């Protein structure tokens, strides 16, 4: 589950990066078309960057909150994994013992 959360977070960062690139292209185009001055373009781009950082921090805080509050139920803890591994090893040993051919019986005298 942690991997899923991490991948979702990275996907969000990728989207943010792509959005920033598109914003830069839009601002450059607006400056070329004389709809914005270069200073206005810089201010607008900085606003986009600041908003992106705030959004990233909010998402990160929310993910950390969810993991902290429900982490135990979302992610198996190391003890549970170790217990399950021990049970699997015991079952494997039991199966191996059952598969071994039985020793021939000694005739009774």
DSSP file (Angstrom, degrees, kcal/mol; ACC not computed):
  #  RESIDUE AA STRUCTURE BP1 BP2  ACC     N-H-->O    O-->H-N    N-H-->O    O-->H-N    TCO  KAPPA ALPHA  PHI   PSI    X-CA   Y-CA   Z-CA
    1    1 A X     >        0   0    0      0, 0.0     4,-2.5     0, 0.0     5,-0.2   0.000 360.0 360.0 360.0 -38.2    0.0    0.0    0.0
    2    2 A X  H  >  +     0   0    0      1,-0.2     4,-2.8     2,-0.2     5,-0.2   0.902 360.0  53.1 -60.7 -39.1    2.9    2.3    0.8
    3    3 A X  H  > S+     0   0    0      1,-0.2     4,-2.7     2,-0.2    -1,-0.2   0.895 107.7  51.2 -62.0 -39.7    4.2    1.8   -2.7
    4    4 A X  H  > S+     0   0    0      2,-0.2     4,-2.4     1,-0.2    -2,-0.2   0.922 111.6  46.4 -63.0 -44.7    0.8    2.7   -4.1
    5    5 A X  H  X S+     0   0    0     -4,-2.5     4,-2.4     2,-0.2    -2,-0.2   0.914 113.0  50.2 -63.6 -42.5    0.8    5.9   -2.1
    6    6 A X  H  X S+     0   0    0     -4,-2.8     4,-2.5     1,-0.2    -2,-0.2   0.918 111.1  48.3 -63.1 -43.1    4.3    6.7   -3.1
    7    7 A X  H  X S+     0   0    0     -4,-2.7     4,-2.5     2,-0.2    -1,-0.2   0.897 110.9  50.9 -64.6 -39.7    3.5    6.1   -6.8
    8    8 A X  H  X S+     0   0    0     -4,-2.4     4,-2.1     2,-0.2    -1,-0.2   0.904 110.8  49.5 -63.4 -40.5    0.4    8.4   -6.5
    9    9 A X  H  X S+     0   0    0     -4,-2.4     4,-2.2     2,-0.2    -2,-0.2   0.925 111.7  47.7 -64.1 -44.6    2.5   11.1   -4.9
   10   10 A X  H  X S+     0   0    0     -4,-2.5     4,-2.5     1,-0.2    -2,-0.2   0.871 109.2  54.2 -65.4 -35.9    5.1   10.8   -7.7
   11   11 A X  H  X S+     0   0    0     -4,-2.5     4,-2.4     2,-0.2    -1,-0.2   0.912 108.0  50.4 -62.2 -41.6    2.4   10.9  -10.3
   12   12 A X  H  X S+     0   0    0     -4,-2.1     4,-2.4     2,-0.2    -2,-0.2   0.896 109.8  50.0 -62.3 -40.6    1.2   14.1   -8.7
   13   13 A X  H  X S+     0   0    0     -4,-2.2     4,-2.5     2,-0.2    -2,-0.2   0.901 110.2  50.6 -65.6 -39.3    4.7   15.6   -8.8
   14   14 A X  H  X S+     0   0    0     -4,-2.5     4,-2.5     2,-0.2    -2,-0.2   0.911 110.8  48.7 -63.1 -42.0    5.0   14.6  -12.5
   15   15 A X  H  X S+     0   0    0     -4,-2.4     4,-2.8     2,-0.2    -2,-0.2   0.888 110.5  51.6 -64.2 -39.2    1.6   16.3  -13.2
   16   16 A X  H  X S+     0   0    0     -4,-2.4     4,-2.6     2,-0.2    -2,-0.2   0.920 110.1  49.0 -63.1 -43.0    2.8   19.4  -11.3
   17   17 A X  H  X S+     0   0    0     -4,-2.5     4,-2.1     2,-0.2    -2,-0.2   0.919 112.9  46.8 -62.5 -44.3    6.0   19.5  -13.4
   18   18 A X  H  X S+     0   0    0     -4,-2.5     4,-2.4     2,-0.2    -2,-0.2   0.904 112.0  51.1 -64.2 -41.4    4.0   19.1  -16.6
   19   19 A X  H  X S+     0   0    0     -4,-2.8     4,-2.6     1,-0.2    -2,-0.2   0.899 108.6  51.6 -63.2 -40.8    1.6   21.8  -15.5
   20   20 A X  H  X S+     0   0    0     -4,-2.6     4,-2.6     2,-0.2    -1,-0.2   0.906 109.1  50.5 -62.3 -41.7    4.5   24.1  -14.7
   21   21 A X  H  X S+     0   0    0     -4,-2.1     4,-2.3     1,-0.2    -2,-0.2   0.922 111.7  47.5 -62.3 -43.5    5.9   23.6  -18.2
   22   22 A X  H  X S+     0   0    0     -4,-2.4     4,-2.7     2,-0.2    -2,-0.2   0.887 110.7  52.3 -64.8 -38.3    2.6   24.3  -19.7
   23   23 A X  H  X S+     0   0    0     -4,-2.6     4,-2.7     2,-0.2    -2,-0.2   0.915 108.9  49.9 -63.3 -42.3    2.2   27.4  -17.6
   24   24 A X  H  X S+     0   0    0     -4,-2.6     4,-2.6     1,-0.2    -2,-0.2   0.914 111.7  48.5 -61.9 -42.0    5.7   28.6  -18.7
   25   25 A X  H  X S+     0   0    0     -4,-2.3     4,-2.4     2,-0.2    -2,-0.2   0.915 111.9  49.3 -63.8 -42.8    4.7   28.0  -22.3
   26   26 A X  H  X S+     0   0    0     -4,-2.7     4,-2.5     2,-0.2    -2,-0.2   0.923 112.7  46.9 -61.9 -45.2    1.4   29.9  -21.8
   27   27 A X  H  X S+     0   0    0     -4,-2.7     4,-2.4     2,-0.2    -2,-0.2   0.911 111.5  50.8 -65.6 -42.8    3.1   32.9  -20.2
   28   28 A X  H  X S+     0   0    0     -4,-2.6     4,-2.3     1,-0.2    -1,-0.2   0.916 111.8  48.2 -59.8 -42.5    5.8   33.0  -22.9
   29   29 A X  H  X S+     0   0    0     -4,-2.4     4,-2.3     2,-0.2    -2,-0.2   0.907 110.9  50.2 -64.1 -42.4    3.1   33.0  -25.5
   30   30 A X  H  <>S+     0   0    0     -4,-2.5     5,-2.7     2,-0.2     6,-1.2   0.871 110.6  49.7 -65.1 -36.7    1.2   35.8  -23.7
   31   31 A X  H ><5S+     0   0    0     -4,-2.4     3,-1.4     4,-0.2    -1,-0.2   0.920 110.9  50.0 -67.0 -42.7    4.3   37.9  -23.5
   32   32 A X  H 3<5S+     0   0    0     -4,-2.3    -2,-0.2     1,-0.3    -1,-0.2   0.887 110.4  49.7 -61.6 -39.2    4.9   37.3  -27.2
   33   33 A X  T 3<5S-     0   0    0     -4,-2.3    -1,-0.3    -5,-0.2    -2,-0.2   0.374 115.6-117.7 -82.4   6.0    1.4   38.4  -28.0
   34   34 A X  T < 5S+     0   0    0     -3,-1.4    -3,-0.2     2,-0.2    -2,-0.1   0.727  83.3 120.0  63.9  24.5    1.8   41.5  -25.8
   35   35 A X  S   <S+     0   0    0     -5,-2.7     2,-0.3    -6,-0.2    -4,-0.2   0.686  78.9  29.2 -85.7 -20.7   -0.9   40.4  -23.4
   36   36 A X  S    S-     0   0    0     -6,-1.2    -2,-0.2    -9,-0.1     2,-0.2  -0.983  77.7-128.5-136.1 147.1    1.6   40.4  -20.6
   37   37 A X     >  -     0   0    0     -2,-0.3     4,-2.5     1,-0.1     5,-0.2  -0.559  36.3-108.1 -83.2 160.8    4.7   42.3  -19.8
   38   38 A X  H  > S+     0   0    0      1,-0.2     4,-2.2     2,-0.2     5,-0.1   0.883 121.8  51.6 -57.2 -37.4    7.8   40.3  -18.9
   39   39 A X  H  > S+     0   0    0      2,-0.2     4,-2.3     1,-0.2    -1,-0.2   0.910 109.8  48.4 -66.4 -41.5    7.5   41.4  -15.3
   40   40 A X  H  > S+     0   0    0      1,-0.2     4,-2.6     2,-0.2    -2,-0.2   0.891 110.6  52.7 -63.7 -38.4    3.8   40.4  -15.2
   41   41 A X  H  X S+     0   0    0     -4,-2.5     4,-2.6     2,-0.2    -2,-0.2   0.910 109.0  48.6 -62.8 -42.9    4.8   37.0  -16.7
   42   42 A X  H  X S+     0   0    0     -4,-2.2     4,-2.4     2,-0.2    -2,-0.2   0.912 112.6  48.5 -63.1 -42.8    7.5   36.5  -14.0
   43   43 A X  H  X S+     0   0    0     -4,-2.3     4,-2.1     2,-0.2    -2,-0.2   0.913 112.5  47.9 -64.2 -42.5    5.0   37.4  -11.3
   44   44 A X  H  X S+     0   0    0     -4,-2.6     4,-2.2     2,-0.2    -2,-0.2   0.913 112.0  49.3 -65.1 -42.5    2.3   35.1  -12.7
   45   45 A X  H  X S+     0   0    0     -4,-2.6     4,-2.5     1,-0.2    -2,-0.2   0.907 110.2  50.9 -63.0 -41.4    4.8   32.2  -13.0
   46   46 A X  H  X S+     0   0    0     -4,-2.4     4,-2.9     1,-0.2    -1,-0.2   0.882 108.1  53.2 -63.9 -37.5    6.0   32.8   -9.4
   47   47 A X  H  X S+     0   0    0     -4,-2.1     4,-2.5     2,-0.2    -2,-0.2   0.924 109.4  48.5 -62.2 -44.0    2.3   32.6   -8.3
   48   48 A X  H  X S+     0   0    0     -4,-2.2     4,-2.4     2,-0.2    -2,-0.2   0.923 112.8  48.1 -60.5 -44.6    1.9   29.3  -10.1
   49   49 A X  H  X S+     0   0    0     -4,-2.5     4,-2.3     2,-0.2    -2,-0.2   0.929 112.2  48.4 -63.0 -46.0    5.1   28.0   -8.5
   50   50 A X  H  X S+     0   0    0     -4,-2.9     4,-2.3     1,-0.2    -1,-0.2   0.911 112.6  48.1 -62.5 -42.6    4.0   29.1   -5.0
   51   51 A X  H  X S+     0   0    0     -4,-2.5     4,-2.6     1,-0.2    -1,-0.2   0.894 110.2  52.8 -64.7 -39.8    0.6   27.6   -5.4
   52   52 A X  H  X S+     0   0    0     -4,-2.4     4,-2.6    -5,-0.2    -2,-0.2   0.908 109.5  48.5 -61.3 -42.6    2.2   24.3   -6.6
   53   53 A X  H  X S+     0   0    0     -4,-2.3     4,-2.6     2,-0.2    -2,-0.2   0.910 111.6  49.4 -64.8 -42.2    4.4   24.2   -3.6
   54   54 A X  H  X S+     0   0    0     -4,-2.3     4,-2.3     2,-0.2    -2,-0.2   0.913 112.6  48.0 -62.9 -41.8    1.4   24.9   -1.3
   55   55 A X  H  X S+     0   0    0     -4,-2.6     4,-2.6     2,-0.2     5,-0.2   0.918 111.2  50.4 -64.9 -42.8   -0.6   22.1   -3.0
   56   56 A X  H  X S+     0   0    0     -4,-2.6     4,-2.8     1,-0.2    -2,-0.2   0.923 111.4  48.1 -60.8 -44.9    2.4   19.7   -2.8
   57   57 A X  H  X S+     0   0    0     -4,-2.6     4,-2.4     1,-0.2    -1,-0.2   0.887 111.6  50.3 -64.3 -38.6    2.8   20.4    1.0
   58   58 A X  H  X S+     0   0    0     -4,-2.3     4,-2.2     2,-0.2    -2,-0.2   0.913 112.6  46.4 -65.8 -42.6   -1.0   20.0    1.5
   59   59 A X  H  X S+     0   0    0     -4,-2.6     4,-2.7     2,-0.2     5,-0.2   0.929 112.5  50.1 -65.1 -45.1   -1.0   16.6   -0.3
   60   60 A X  H  X S+     0   0    0     -4,-2.8     4,-2.5     1,-0.2    -2,-0.2   0.920 111.3  48.9 -59.7 -44.3    2.1   15.5    1.5
   61   61 A X  H  X S+     0   0    0     -4,-2.4     4,-2.3     1,-0.2    -1,-0.2   0.904 111.7  49.3 -62.7 -41.3    0.6   16.4    4.9
   62   62 A X  H  X S+     0   0    0     -4,-2.2     4,-2.5     2,-0.2    -2,-0.2   0.914 111.3  48.6 -65.4 -42.9   -2.7   14.6    4.0
   63   63 A X  H  X S+     0   0    0     -4,-2.7     4,-2.6     1,-0.2     5,-0.2   0.928 112.7  48.2 -62.4 -44.9   -0.8   11.4    2.9
   64   64 A X  H  X S+     0   0    0     -4,-2.5     4,-2.5    -5,-0.2    -1,-0.2   0.887 111.2  51.5 -63.0 -38.4    1.3   11.5    6.1
   65   65 A X  H  X S+     0   0    0     -4,-2.3     4,-2.5     2,-0.2     5,-0.2   0.923 111.0  47.0 -63.7 -45.2   -1.9   12.0    8.2
   66   66 A X  H  X S+     0   0    0     -4,-2.5     4,-2.8     2,-0.2     5,-0.2   0.920 114.1  47.1 -63.9 -43.7   -3.6    9.0    6.5
   67   67 A X  H  X S+     0   0    0     -4,-2.6     4,-1.5     1,-0.2    -1,-0.2   0.904 113.8  48.3 -65.6 -40.1   -0.6    6.8    7.0
   68   68 A X  H  < S+     0   0    0     -4,-2.5     4,-0.2    -5,-0.2    -2,-0.2   0.898 119.6  37.5 -66.9 -39.7   -0.2    7.8   10.6
   69   69 A X  H  < S+     0   0    0     -4,-2.5    -2,-0.2    -5,-0.2    -1,-0.2   0.844 136.8  16.9 -83.4 -33.4   -3.9    7.3   11.4
   70   70 A X  H  X S+     0   0    0     -4,-2.8     4,-2.2    -5,-0.2     3,-0.4   0.249  89.3 111.3-122.4  10.7   -4.6    4.2    9.4
   71   71 A X  H  X S+     0   0    0     -4,-1.5     4,-3.1     1,-0.2    -3,-0.1   0.874  76.6  54.8 -56.3 -41.1   -1.1    2.9    8.7
   72   72 A X  H  4 S+     0   0    0     -4,-0.2    -1,-0.2     1,-0.2     5,-0.2   0.884 114.1  40.6 -61.6 -38.8   -1.5   -0.1   10.9
   73   73 A X  H  4 S+     0   0    0     -3,-0.4    -1,-0.2     1,-0.1    -2,-0.2   0.757 119.5  45.7 -82.2 -23.5   -4.6   -1.2    9.0
   74   74 A X  H  < S+     0   0    0     -4,-2.2     2,-0.4     1,-0.2    -2,-0.2   0.847 117.0  39.3 -84.8 -36.2   -3.2   -0.3    5.6
   75   75 A X  S  < S-     0   0    0     -4,-3.1     2,-0.2    -5,-0.3    -1,-0.2  -0.946  82.8-122.4-120.9 130.9    0.2   -1.8    5.9
   76   76 A X        -     0   0    0     -2,-0.4    -3,-0.1    -3,-0.1     2,-0.1  -0.506  34.6-125.4 -68.6 136.2    1.1   -5.1    7.5
   77   77 A X     >  -     0   0    0     -2,-0.2     4,-2.0    -5,-0.2     3,-0.2  -0.370  22.1-105.8 -80.6 165.4    3.6   -4.5   10.3
   78   78 A X  H  > S+     0   0    0      1,-0.2     4,-2.7     2,-0.2     5,-0.2   0.847 118.7  55.7 -60.3 -37.0    6.9   -6.3   10.4
   79   79 A X  H  > S+     0   0    0      2,-0.2     4,-2.8     1,-0.2    -1,-0.2   0.918 106.8  49.5 -64.3 -42.9    5.7   -8.6   13.3
   80   80 A X  H  > S+     0   0    0      2,-0.2     4,-2.4     1,-0.2    -1,-0.2   0.912 112.3  48.2 -62.0 -41.6    2.7   -9.8   11.3
   81   81 A X  H  X S+     0   0    0     -4,-2.0     4,-2.5     2,-0.2    -2,-0.2   0.927 112.2  48.8 -64.2 -45.1    4.9  -10.5    8.3
   82   82 A X  H  X S+     0   0    0     -4,-2.7     4,-2.2     2,-0.2    -2,-0.2   0.907 111.2  50.5 -62.2 -41.9    7.4  -12.4   10.5
   83   83 A X  H  X S+     0   0    0     -4,-2.8     4,-2.3     1,-0.2    -1,-0.2   0.918 111.4  47.9 -61.1 -44.3    4.6  -14.4   12.1
   84   84 A X  H  X S+     0   0    0     -4,-2.4     4,-2.4     1,-0.2    -2,-0.2   0.894 110.2  51.9 -65.2 -39.6    3.2  -15.3    8.7
   85   85 A X  H  X S+     0   0    0     -4,-2.5     4,-2.4     2,-0.2    -1,-0.2   0.899 109.7  50.1 -63.1 -40.0    6.7  -16.4    7.4
   86   86 A X  H  X S+     0   0    0     -4,-2.2     4,-2.3     2,-0.2    -2,-0.2   0.913 110.6  49.3 -64.8 -42.5    7.1  -18.6   10.5
   87   87 A X  H  X S+     0   0    0     -4,-2.3     4,-2.4     2,-0.2    -2,-0.2   0.905 111.0  50.0 -62.7 -41.5    3.7  -20.2    9.9
   88   88 A X  H  X S+     0   0    0     -4,-2.4     4,-2.6     2,-0.2    -2,-0.2   0.922 110.1  50.1 -63.1 -44.0    4.6  -20.8    6.2
   89   89 A X  H  X S+     0   0    0     -4,-2.4     4,-2.2     1,-0.2    -2,-0.2   0.903 111.1  49.4 -61.9 -41.4    7.9  -22.4    7.2
   90   90 A X  H  X S+     0   0    0     -4,-2.3     4,-2.2     2,-0.2    -1,-0.2   0.914 112.2  47.8 -64.4 -42.5    6.1  -24.7    9.7
   91   91 A X  H  X S+     0   0    0     -4,-2.4     4,-2.5     2,-0.2    -2,-0.2   0.890 110.3  52.0 -66.0 -39.0    3.6  -25.7    7.1
   92   92 A X  H  X S+     0   0    0     -4,-2.6     4,-2.4     2,-0.2    -1,-0.2   0.903 110.2  48.9 -63.2 -40.6    6.3  -26.4    4.5
   93   93 A X  H  X S+     0   0    0     -4,-2.2     4,-2.2     2,-0.2    -2,-0.2   0.905 110.9  50.6 -65.2 -41.0    8.1  -28.6    6.9
   94   94 A X  H  X S+     0   0    0     -4,-2.2     4,-1.9     2,-0.2    -2,-0.2   0.909 111.2  48.0 -62.8 -43.0    4.9  -30.5    7.7
   95   95 A X  H  X S+     0   0    0     -4,-2.5     4,-1.7     2,-0.2    -2,-0.2   0.912 110.4  51.8 -64.4 -42.9    4.2  -31.0    4.0
   96   96 A X  H  X S+     0   0    0     -4,-2.4     4,-0.9     1,-0.2    -1,-0.2   0.895 109.1  50.5 -61.5 -39.9    7.8  -32.2    3.4
   97   97 A X  H  < S+     0   0    0     -4,-2.2     3,-0.5     1,-0.2    -1,-0.2   0.880 109.3  51.0 -66.1 -37.7    7.5  -34.7    6.3
   98   98 A X  H  < S+     0   0    0     -4,-1.9    -1,-0.2     1,-0.2    -2,-0.2   0.799 106.7  54.9 -69.6 -28.2    4.2  -36.0    4.8
   99   99 A X  H  < S+     0   0    0     -4,-1.7    -1,-0.2    -5,-0.1    -2,-0.2   0.695  84.2 101.7 -78.9 -19.3    5.8  -36.5    1.4
  100  100 A X  S  < S-     0   0    0     -4,-0.9     3,-0.1    -3,-0.5     2,-0.0  -0.427  84.6-106.7 -68.1 136.6    8.7  -38.7    2.8
  101  101 A X        -     0   0    0     -2,-0.1     2,-0.1     1,-0.1    -1,-0.1  -0.343  36.9-107.5 -65.0 144.7    8.1  -42.4    2.1
  102  102 A X        -     0   0    0      1,-0.1     2,-0.2    -4,-0.1    -1,-0.1  -0.428  35.9-106.0 -70.8 145.5    7.1  -44.4    5.1
  103  103 A X        -     0   0    0     -2,-0.1    -1,-0.1     1,-0.1    -3,-0.0  -0.489  43.6 -99.8 -70.4 140.0    9.8  -46.7    6.5
  104  104 A X        -     0   0    0     -2,-0.2     2,-0.2     1,-0.1    -1,-0.1  -0.339  41.1-112.5 -63.3 142.0    9.0  -50.4    5.7
  105  105 A X        -     0   0    0      1,-0.1     2,-0.4    -3,-0.1    -1,-0.1  -0.501  24.5-121.4 -76.6 142.8    7.5  -52.2    8.6
  106  106 A X        -     0   0    0     -2,-0.2    -1,-0.1     1,-0.1     2,-0.0  -0.674  33.1-109.5 -81.2 133.5    9.5  -55.0   10.3
  107  107 A X        -     0   0    0     -2,-0.4     2,-0.2     1,-0.1    -1,-0.1  -0.373  34.0-114.9 -64.3 142.7    7.8  -58.4   10.3
  108  108 A X              0   0    0      1,-0.1    -1,-0.1    -2,-0.0    -3,-0.0  -0.578 360.0 360.0 -78.3 139.1    6.5  -59.5   13.7
  109  109 A X              0   0    0     -2,-0.2    -1,-0.1     0, 0.0    -2,-0.1   0.420 360.0 360.0 -93.8 360.0    8.2  -62.6   15.1
